[in-house]
Amino acid sequence: MKISEQTTGELIRQKRLKLRLTQEQLTAKLNEILPSHQYLERTAISRWEKDKHYPRPHHRSALELVLGMKLKDPPLQVDTSISYINSLDHMEALLIERLQGCKELWFSSATT
């Protein structure tokens, strides 16, 4: 991975600023074209720009339209069938296998 490559969030923020839009203004523009059941809050824009979440498909297409840009493909979701790893060797092998060709990695924290 190249250090100079921008993340999806950085690209979204950069394009929004280039268009001289605040997060609130971008949210309003997106909500004008999204169906009412897909209503978006400003905090979603913030999460996207901080790379905490990736836009869902319906938000992504509206965002691409408003910003006039094509976003990178979303990161692949890892198969969750393996729920327990009991050795560092197994973890290392799984990570190496799953990260082949990876250009962007997203993490999400969840509390249980």
C-alpha positions as CSV (number, residue, x, y, z in Angstrom):
1,M,0.0,0.0,0.0
2,K,1.3,3.4,-0.9
3,I,1.6,5.9,2.0
4,S,0.5,8.7,-0.3
5,E,-2.9,7.0,-1.2
6,Q,-5.8,8.8,0.3
7,T,-8.5,6.9,2.2
8,T,-12.1,7.0,1.0
9,G,-13.0,9.4,3.9
10,E,-10.2,11.8,3.0
11,L,-11.4,11.8,-0.7
12,I,-15.0,12.6,0.4
13,R,-13.8,15.4,2.7
14,Q,-11.5,16.8,0.1
15,K,-14.2,16.9,-2.6
16,R,-16.8,18.4,-0.2
17,L,-14.4,21.2,0.7
18,K,-13.5,21.8,-3.0
19,L,-17.2,22.3,-3.6
20,R,-17.3,24.6,-0.6
21,L,-20.0,22.6,1.2
22,T,-20.3,22.1,4.9
23,Q,-21.2,18.7,6.2
24,E,-24.7,20.1,6.9
25,Q,-25.1,21.4,3.3
26,L,-23.9,18.1,1.8
27,T,-26.4,16.3,4.0
28,A,-29.2,18.5,2.8
29,K,-28.3,17.9,-0.8
30,L,-28.2,14.2,-0.3
31,N,-31.5,14.2,1.5
32,E,-33.1,16.0,-1.4
33,I,-32.4,13.1,-3.7
34,L,-32.7,10.2,-1.3
35,P,-36.1,8.6,-0.5
36,S,-37.5,9.6,2.8
37,H,-36.9,6.2,4.4
38,Q,-33.1,6.6,3.6
39,Y,-32.9,9.9,5.5
40,L,-29.3,10.8,6.4
41,E,-28.0,12.8,9.3
42,R,-24.9,15.0,9.3
43,T,-23.1,12.6,11.7
44,A,-23.0,10.0,8.9
45,I,-20.9,12.4,6.8
46,S,-18.5,12.9,9.7
47,R,-18.2,9.1,10.2
48,W,-17.5,8.6,6.5
49,E,-14.9,11.4,6.4
50,K,-13.2,9.9,9.5
51,D,-13.2,6.5,7.9
52,K,-15.3,5.1,10.7
53,H,-18.0,3.8,8.3
54,Y,-18.3,3.3,4.6
55,P,-21.4,4.7,2.8
56,R,-24.1,2.1,2.2
57,P,-24.9,1.4,-1.5
58,H,-27.9,3.8,-1.7
59,H,-26.0,6.6,0.1
60,R,-22.9,5.9,-1.9
61,S,-24.7,6.4,-5.3
62,A,-26.2,9.6,-4.1
63,L,-22.9,10.8,-2.7
64,E,-21.2,10.1,-6.0
65,L,-23.8,12.0,-7.8
66,V,-23.7,15.1,-5.6
67,L,-19.9,15.1,-5.4
68,G,-19.4,14.3,-9.0
69,M,-16.9,11.6,-8.3
70,K,-16.5,7.8,-8.2
71,L,-15.7,6.3,-4.8
72,K,-13.4,3.4,-4.3
73,D,-15.0,0.0,-4.0
74,P,-16.1,-0.8,-0.5
75,P,-13.8,-3.0,1.6
76,L,-14.6,-6.7,1.5
77,Q,-16.4,-8.2,4.4
78,V,-14.6,-11.0,6.0
79,D,-16.4,-14.3,6.3
80,T,-17.4,-14.6,9.9
81,S,-17.7,-18.4,9.9
82,I,-14.5,-18.7,12.0
83,S,-15.4,-17.3,15.4
84,Y,-12.6,-18.7,17.4
85,I,-8.8,-18.6,16.7
86,N,-6.7,-20.3,19.4
87,S,-3.2,-19.7,18.2
88,L,-1.1,-16.8,16.9
89,D,0.1,-19.0,14.0
90,H,-3.5,-19.6,12.9
91,M,-4.3,-15.8,13.3
92,E,-1.3,-14.8,11.3
93,A,-2.1,-17.3,8.5
94,L,-5.7,-16.1,8.3
95,L,-4.7,-12.5,8.2
96,I,-2.2,-13.0,5.5
97,E,-4.7,-15.0,3.4
98,R,-7.5,-12.4,3.9
99,L,-5.3,-9.3,3.2
100,Q,-3.9,-10.4,-0.1
101,G,-4.4,-7.5,-2.5
102,C,-6.0,-5.4,0.1
103,K,-5.6,-1.6,-0.6
104,E,-7.8,-0.3,2.2
105,L,-8.8,-1.8,5.6
106,W,-11.7,-0.7,7.7
107,F,-12.2,-1.4,11.4
108,S,-15.4,-1.1,13.4
109,S,-15.7,-1.3,17.1
110,A,-18.7,-2.8,18.7
111,T,-19.7,-3.3,22.3
112,T,-21.5,-6.4,23.4
